[in-house]
């Protein structure tokens, strides 16, 4: 039982990918909501447009 089997490694990797992907999505949604509700939202929009140009 000391070694990690390939199957379990794959299962754990997939679960971590789902968890961290969902956390990232939730964080992005919270940031977008905060920017939409705040007066300083234009500051973040300006930073986004500078990245594109």
Secondary structure, 3 states (H helix, E strand, C coil): CCCCCHHHHHHHHHHHHHHHHHHHHHHHHHHHHHHHHCCCHHHHHHHHHHHHC
